Amino acid sequence: MSKLHELIQEYDFLFPVPHGGILQSLDELEQLIHEIGDRKFVSMAEIGSCFGGTVWLYSQLFGADGCHFTIVDINIDPWLRKVIYEIQKRKNICFHLIEGPSSRADIGSVDFLHIDADHRYHMVKADYERHSPQVIKGGIILLHDTLLDEGPGDHKSGCIRFRKELEDNGENITTFGGTIMLCDCFGPNKSNPDDRSIGISVVYK
Ligand SMILES: C[S@@+](CC[C@H](N)C(=O)[O-])C[C@H]1O[C@@H](n2cnc3c(N)ncnc32)[C@H](O)[C@@H]1O
């Protein structure tokens, strides 16, 4: 079993419903891991952590021993604290929690940034503009939901619009699509009704 599959099983065992699993797509994560390979990061940050699904995965898959991991969320969920507690039993990672709006947070200099907070266009753009300059040259920025079109309006499809804008601007960006959900956000059988991808994009600085 791959490290990813082991971590997913362990997360689902340790943190069962009601919160509904890791808010990601399995096949997108597999492509991301293939893309990143064995590289490890020493200073990571995530904007939008919710129940800690990606904190659990990314810190253990991509974090170097002794790395720092900054979490920014408007609400630090009690489940997230439990996730951190469990990670620290397994790996030497120093977490920094910033509870509040991302528009005010200072993540410091990082080599890995995951943006997965408010998906409205103006908000994902604001997160990117505020925090991506903190990513060092050679570092990466992950953007989530960059293929997810949840209907008319700006609410979720804002990430699609912003991803296209980065592509049009000639940024070095790669996007992965997949439909195998790890959470029940599309219903109890975790299947994505219209085979719609969620989308993870990697921007290389
Ligand atoms: C989609 S969830 C994150 C999911 C998580 N990355 C995962 O995959 O498990 C979005 C999170 O962003 C947070 N959030 C939304 N708007 C925010 C803002 N303006 N500043 C900080 N956090 C925000 C929400 O509280 C929520 O926990």
The ligand as an ORCA input file, in Angstrom:
! r2SCAN-3c Opt
* xyz 0 1
  C     -12.315     24.070      1.868
  S     -11.915     24.303      3.533
  C     -10.238     23.780      3.621
  C     -10.077     22.306      3.422
  C      -8.715     21.745      3.751
  N      -7.633     22.410      3.041
  C      -8.695     20.267      3.401
  O      -8.477     19.938      2.228
  O      -8.929     19.452      4.288
  C     -11.826     26.034      3.628
  C     -11.358     26.614      4.974
  O     -11.003     27.962      4.747
  C     -11.366     28.743      5.860
  N     -11.544     30.128      5.408
  C     -12.499     30.602      4.572
  N     -12.319     31.920      4.369
  C     -11.209     32.276      5.061
  C     -10.505     33.506      5.236
  N     -10.892     34.629      4.653
  N      -9.411     33.500      6.022
  C      -8.991     32.364      6.629
  N      -9.624     31.177      6.498
  C     -10.712     31.132      5.733
  C     -12.651     28.092      6.366
  O     -12.821     28.389      7.743
  C     -12.385     26.608      6.082
  O     -11.885     25.979      7.224
*
